[in-house]
Amino acid sequence: MHVKTCLCRCRNTSFLKLLLDAGSKLGKSIDANEYGGWTAAMRACEYDNYDALQMIITYKPNLDAQQDSTGMTALMVCVLHGRLRCARLLMENGAQVDTTNHTYEGYTGAHELKLTNATALIFAVLRGHDEIVSLLVEHKANVNVTEAGHSQRTPLMCACQFGHVECARILLNVDSINIRTTDAFGHTAMMIAAGNGHARIVRSAPELFDNSYKLTPGF
Protein backbone atom coordinates (compact mmCIF):
# COMPACT_ATOMS: atom_id res chain seq x y z
CA MET A 1 0.00 0.00 0.00
CA HIS A 2 1.28 3.49 -0.87
CA VAL A 3 2.59 5.54 2.07
CA LYS A 4 0.17 8.44 1.46
CA THR A 5 -2.72 5.97 1.35
CA CYS A 6 -1.71 4.55 4.72
CA LEU A 7 -1.50 7.99 6.28
CA CYS A 8 -4.83 9.17 4.85
CA ARG A 9 -6.47 5.97 5.98
CA CYS A 10 -5.13 6.05 9.54
CA ARG A 11 -5.86 9.80 9.85
CA ASN A 12 -2.35 10.56 11.02
CA THR A 13 -2.16 14.12 9.71
CA SER A 14 1.06 14.89 11.59
CA PHE A 15 2.94 12.20 9.70
CA LEU A 16 1.17 13.18 6.50
CA LYS A 17 2.48 16.75 6.90
CA LEU A 18 6.00 15.44 7.47
CA LEU A 19 5.74 13.35 4.33
CA LEU A 20 4.36 16.21 2.25
CA ASP A 21 6.99 18.63 3.55
CA ALA A 22 9.76 16.15 2.81
CA GLY A 23 8.42 15.57 -0.68
CA SER A 24 8.21 19.30 -1.31
CA LYS A 25 11.86 19.82 -0.27
CA LEU A 26 12.90 17.02 -2.63
CA GLY A 27 10.95 18.59 -5.47
CA LYS A 28 8.28 15.89 -5.50
CA SER A 29 4.93 16.97 -6.88
CA ILE A 30 1.92 16.87 -4.57
CA ASP A 31 0.14 15.33 -7.56
CA ALA A 32 2.49 12.33 -7.73
CA ASN A 33 0.24 9.33 -8.29
CA GLU A 34 0.02 5.85 -6.91
CA TYR A 35 -0.47 2.93 -9.27
CA GLY A 36 -3.62 3.56 -11.28
CA GLY A 37 -3.42 7.32 -10.95
CA TRP A 38 -4.75 7.73 -7.41
CA THR A 39 -3.63 10.99 -5.80
CA ALA A 40 -3.37 11.78 -2.11
CA ALA A 41 -6.51 13.94 -2.41
CA MET A 42 -8.45 11.03 -3.86
CA ARG A 43 -7.39 8.75 -1.02
CA ALA A 44 -8.35 11.34 1.60
CA CYS A 45 -11.79 11.56 -0.02
CA GLU A 46 -12.15 7.79 -0.21
CA TYR A 47 -11.54 7.44 3.53
CA ASP A 48 -13.53 10.58 4.39
CA ASN A 49 -10.46 12.15 5.99
CA TYR A 50 -11.47 15.80 5.98
CA ASP A 51 -8.46 16.98 7.99
CA ALA A 52 -6.02 15.28 5.63
CA LEU A 53 -7.81 16.75 2.61
CA GLN A 54 -7.60 20.22 4.14
CA MET A 55 -3.87 19.77 4.65
CA ILE A 56 -3.31 18.39 1.14
CA ILE A 57 -5.13 21.39 -0.37
CA THR A 58 -2.69 23.80 1.29
CA TYR A 59 0.01 22.30 -0.97
CA LYS A 60 -2.01 23.43 -4.01
CA PRO A 61 -2.68 20.10 -5.75
CA ASN A 62 -4.45 19.67 -9.07
CA LEU A 63 -7.89 18.80 -7.70
CA ASP A 64 -9.06 17.82 -11.17
CA ALA A 65 -6.38 15.18 -11.73
CA GLN A 66 -7.91 11.99 -13.16
CA GLN A 67 -7.16 8.33 -12.58
CA ASP A 68 -5.37 6.63 -15.44
CA SER A 69 -8.01 4.20 -16.71
CA THR A 70 -11.30 5.37 -15.20
CA GLY A 71 -10.82 9.13 -15.42
CA MET A 72 -12.28 9.52 -11.93
CA THR A 73 -11.47 12.73 -10.05
CA ALA A 74 -11.28 13.37 -6.30
CA LEU A 75 -14.77 14.90 -6.47
CA MET A 76 -16.15 11.79 -8.16
CA VAL A 77 -14.55 9.65 -5.45
CA CYS A 78 -16.32 11.81 -2.84
CA VAL A 79 -19.62 11.39 -4.62
CA LEU A 80 -19.38 7.62 -4.96
CA HIS A 81 -18.70 7.27 -1.24
CA GLY A 82 -21.14 9.97 -0.10
CA ARG A 83 -18.48 12.25 1.42
CA LEU A 84 -20.46 15.48 1.69
CA ARG A 85 -17.96 17.56 3.71
CA CYS A 86 -15.03 16.59 1.50
CA ALA A 87 -17.07 17.29 -1.63
CA ARG A 88 -17.96 20.75 -0.34
CA LEU A 89 -14.32 21.45 0.52
CA LEU A 90 -13.19 20.45 -2.97
CA MET A 91 -15.77 22.66 -4.67
CA GLU A 92 -14.97 25.60 -2.40
CA ASN A 93 -11.36 25.24 -3.53
CA GLY A 94 -12.12 25.23 -7.23
CA ALA A 95 -12.68 21.59 -8.18
CA GLN A 96 -14.49 21.41 -11.53
CA VAL A 97 -17.99 19.96 -11.26
CA ASP A 98 -18.52 18.99 -14.90
CA THR A 99 -15.37 16.98 -15.58
CA THR A 100 -16.29 13.68 -17.26
CA ASN A 101 -14.85 10.24 -16.53
CA HIS A 102 -13.43 7.79 -19.07
CA THR A 103 -15.20 4.64 -17.98
CA TYR A 104 -16.61 3.26 -14.75
CA GLU A 105 -17.95 -0.17 -13.82
CA GLY A 106 -19.60 -0.75 -10.48
CA TYR A 107 -22.89 -1.33 -8.73
CA THR A 108 -25.75 0.66 -7.24
CA GLY A 109 -27.55 -1.83 -5.07
CA ALA A 110 -28.12 -4.87 -7.27
CA HIS A 111 -27.79 -2.85 -10.46
CA GLU A 112 -24.58 -3.04 -12.46
CA LEU A 113 -23.36 0.29 -13.80
CA LYS A 114 -21.19 0.96 -16.82
CA LEU A 115 -20.74 4.69 -17.33
CA THR A 116 -18.77 6.65 -19.90
CA ASN A 117 -18.35 10.45 -19.95
CA ALA A 118 -20.35 10.76 -16.74
CA THR A 119 -20.05 13.71 -14.36
CA ALA A 120 -20.08 13.91 -10.58
CA LEU A 121 -23.77 14.87 -10.73
CA ILE A 122 -24.68 11.66 -12.53
CA PHE A 123 -22.78 9.60 -9.96
CA ALA A 124 -24.45 11.48 -7.09
CA VAL A 125 -27.93 10.89 -8.49
CA LEU A 126 -27.29 7.21 -9.16
CA ARG A 127 -26.21 6.73 -5.55
CA GLY A 128 -29.13 8.79 -4.24
CA HIS A 129 -26.91 11.28 -2.39
CA ASP A 130 -29.45 14.12 -2.46
CA GLU A 131 -27.38 16.52 -0.31
CA ILE A 132 -24.45 16.21 -2.70
CA VAL A 133 -26.82 16.61 -5.66
CA SER A 134 -28.05 19.86 -4.09
CA LEU A 135 -24.46 21.02 -3.51
CA LEU A 136 -23.48 20.29 -7.12
CA VAL A 137 -26.53 22.16 -8.39
CA GLU A 138 -25.55 25.14 -6.20
CA HIS A 139 -22.15 25.07 -7.90
CA LYS A 140 -23.82 25.21 -11.34
CA ALA A 141 -23.31 21.61 -12.41
CA ASN A 142 -24.84 20.86 -15.82
CA VAL A 143 -28.19 19.22 -15.06
CA ASN A 144 -28.76 18.24 -18.69
CA VAL A 145 -25.50 16.37 -19.25
CA THR A 146 -25.87 12.97 -20.93
CA GLU A 147 -23.57 10.08 -20.16
CA ALA A 148 -22.24 8.36 -23.27
CA GLY A 149 -22.77 4.76 -22.22
CA HIS A 150 -25.35 2.23 -23.34
CA SER A 151 -28.41 4.15 -22.11
CA GLN A 152 -27.27 7.75 -22.67
CA ARG A 153 -29.29 9.13 -19.77
CA THR A 154 -29.37 12.48 -18.00
CA PRO A 155 -29.21 12.97 -14.21
CA LEU A 156 -33.01 13.33 -14.09
CA MET A 157 -33.45 10.08 -15.99
CA CYS A 158 -31.10 8.35 -13.56
CA ALA A 159 -33.15 9.63 -10.61
CA CYS A 160 -36.30 8.31 -12.26
CA GLN A 161 -34.69 4.97 -13.06
CA PHE A 162 -33.71 4.26 -9.46
CA GLY A 163 -36.60 6.00 -7.71
CA HIS A 164 -34.56 8.73 -6.00
CA VAL A 165 -37.44 11.11 -5.36
CA GLU A 166 -35.54 13.87 -3.56
CA CYS A 167 -32.84 13.93 -6.24
CA ALA A 168 -35.55 14.30 -8.88
CA ARG A 169 -37.16 17.18 -6.94
CA ILE A 170 -33.84 19.02 -6.65
CA LEU A 171 -33.20 18.69 -10.37
CA LEU A 172 -36.74 19.76 -11.31
CA ASN A 173 -36.27 22.98 -9.34
CA VAL A 174 -33.48 24.03 -11.71
CA ASP A 175 -34.87 26.46 -14.30
CA SER A 176 -32.70 25.09 -17.11
CA ILE A 177 -33.76 21.44 -16.69
CA ASN A 178 -34.93 19.79 -19.91
CA ILE A 179 -37.65 17.28 -19.06
CA ARG A 180 -38.31 16.18 -22.64
CA THR A 181 -34.85 14.83 -23.45
CA THR A 182 -34.95 11.17 -24.53
CA ASP A 183 -32.38 8.45 -23.90
CA ALA A 184 -30.88 6.02 -26.41
CA PHE A 185 -34.18 4.09 -26.44
CA GLY A 186 -36.43 7.11 -26.96
CA HIS A 187 -37.67 7.25 -23.36
CA THR A 188 -38.23 10.45 -21.38
CA ALA A 189 -37.64 10.75 -17.65
CA MET A 190 -41.34 10.17 -16.88
CA MET A 191 -41.44 7.08 -19.08
CA ILE A 192 -38.45 5.72 -17.18
CA ALA A 193 -40.07 6.42 -13.79
CA ALA A 194 -43.36 4.81 -14.84
CA GLY A 195 -41.66 1.88 -16.52
CA ASN A 196 -39.68 1.10 -13.36
CA GLY A 197 -42.74 1.36 -11.12
CA HIS A 198 -41.64 4.45 -9.20
CA ALA A 199 -45.10 5.77 -8.35
CA ARG A 200 -43.80 8.35 -5.86
CA ILE A 201 -41.91 10.16 -8.61
CA VAL A 202 -44.88 9.94 -10.98
CA ARG A 203 -47.20 11.38 -8.31
CA SER A 204 -44.82 14.04 -6.99
CA ALA A 205 -43.62 15.37 -10.35
CA PRO A 206 -46.66 16.09 -12.52
CA GLU A 207 -44.59 18.63 -14.44
CA LEU A 208 -42.88 15.69 -16.12
CA PHE A 209 -46.09 14.99 -18.02
CA ASP A 210 -46.89 16.74 -21.25
CA ASN A 211 -49.63 16.27 -23.82
CA SER A 212 -47.49 13.94 -25.88
CA TYR A 213 -46.66 11.57 -23.00
CA LYS A 214 -47.08 7.97 -24.08
CA LEU A 215 -45.19 4.84 -23.21
CA THR A 216 -43.45 3.34 -26.21
CA PRO A 217 -44.50 -0.22 -27.18
CA GLY A 218 -42.82 -2.87 -25.10
CA PHE A 219 -41.45 -0.48 -22.46
N, C-alpha and C positions, 0 to 999 in steps of 0.2 A: 504494500500500500504506500502511496506517495506521502512524503512527510507532511505537506500542507494539508492533505486529506485527514491524516491522523490528528493534526492539531485543530482543524475545524470541527472534527467529529467529537473530540474530547473537550472542546470548549476552553482549551488552555490558551487564552489570548496573550498572556505574557510571553509564552514560548513562541507563539505565532509572530509577535512583534519582533522578537530577537531574530527569528528566521528571516522576516521581511527586511529588517534593517541590514542583516548580514548580506542578503542577496543584493540589496541596493548598493552597498559599498563595493561589491564585486562586479557591479554592472549588470546584474541579472534583471531581466524584465519582470515586472509584477504579473505580466500576462503569460509568463512561461507556462506551458501546458503539461499536464500529465498525458499518459497514453490515452488516445481517443479525443484529445482536445479539451479535456476538462480543466478549467481554470480554478484558482483558489476561490474566486467569487461564486462560481457555480457550486463548489463543494459546501461553502458556508450556507448557501441557499438550500441545498439538498438537506442539510442537517438542521435547518432552521436556527442557525447560529447568528443571531442579529448582531451581537457584539463583535464577532469576528468580521462580519460583513462591513460594519461601520469602520473598523480598523483598516481593512483591505482598501476601502474606498479612499481613505486619506492618502494612499500611495498612487492615486489617479490611474486606476486600471482602465482598460477598454471594456466597458460594461456590455458592449454589444458583440464581444468575441463569440464565435460559434464553434461548436464541437465539429470535429473533422467529418464524420459521416452523416450525422443526423441534422447538423445545422442548428441545434438547440442553443439558446442563449441562457444567461443566468436568470433572466426574467421568466423564460419558459419553464426552467427548472422550478422556480418559485411557484408558478401556476400549477404545474403538475402535482406538486406536493402540498398545495394549499397554504403557502407561507405568506400570509397577508402582510405582516410587518416588513419582511424582507422585500416583498414586491413593492410596497410603498417607498421604502428607502431607495431602491434602485431607480424608480421613476422620478423621485425628488432629485436624484443626482444625474438625471439626463438619459437614462436607459431608453432606447427607442421601443415604442410599443407595437409598431407594425412590421418589425423584422419578420421574415418568413423562414421556416425551417427547410431542410432538404428533404428528409424523410423521417417518419416516426412510426414505430410499430409497438403497440402496447394494448392495454385493456382498460375499459371503463365498466366496472362490474363484470358481467359475463360477456360483454361485447368487445370483440377484437377491433382495434383501431389501426388503420394504415393511412397516415396523413402526409401529404406533400404540399409544400408552400402554405402551411398553416401559420397563423399568428398566435400570439399569447392569448388573445381574446377567444379564439376558437378553442384552444386547450382549456381555458377557464370555464367556458360554457359546457363543454363536454364533461368536465368533472363536476359541474354543478356548484362551483365556488362563486356564489352570487356576490359576495363582498368584493372579491377581486374583479369580477365583471364590472361592478359599479365603479371601482377605482380606475380600471382601464378606460371606461367610458368617460370619466372625469378628465382623463389625460388624452382625450380626443382620439382614441383608437378607432380605426375604420370598422364600422359596424356592418358594412356591406361586403367585406372581403370574402372571397370564395376560395376554399382550399382546392388544390388541383388534383386531388386523388380520385378514386373511383366514383364517388357520389357528387363531388363538386358542390358542396353545401356551404351556406353562409352561417354565421353564428346563430342567427334566429332559427334557422332550420335545424341546427344541432340541438338547440334548446327544446324544440318541438319534438325531435326524434326521441330524446331521452326523458322527456316529461319534466324538465327543470323550469317550473312555473315562474319562480322569482327571476331567474335569468331572462326569461322571455319578457317579463314585465319591464325590467330595466332597459332592455333593448328597444322595446316598443315606445318607451318614453323619449327616445332620441329622435329629434325632428327629421334627421336625414335618412332614417331607416326605410329600406325598400321592401315592402311586404309582398310584392308580386314577383320577385325574382324566382326563377325555377331552377331546380338542380339538373343533374345530367339525365334524369329520367322524366323531366317535365313536371315535377311536383313542386308546388308552393309550400311555404311553411305550414299553412293550415291543413293542407292535404297530408303532410307528414305527421302532424299532431293527431289528426283524425285516424289516419291509417295505422298508427301505433297505439291507438286506444287511450290517448291522454285527454280524457274528458275535461280535466281541470283547466288545461290550456284552452281548449275549445270554448268552454263556458266563460273563462275570465278574459278572453281576448277577442271580443266580437269584431274589433277593427280589422282582424285578419280576413274576415269574409268580404267578398265583393260580389257584384251581380253575376260574375262569370264563374264563381266557385263551383267546381264539379270534380268529383274524383275520377281519375282516368281509369279505363277498364283494367281490371285485374289488380288494382292497387290495394 
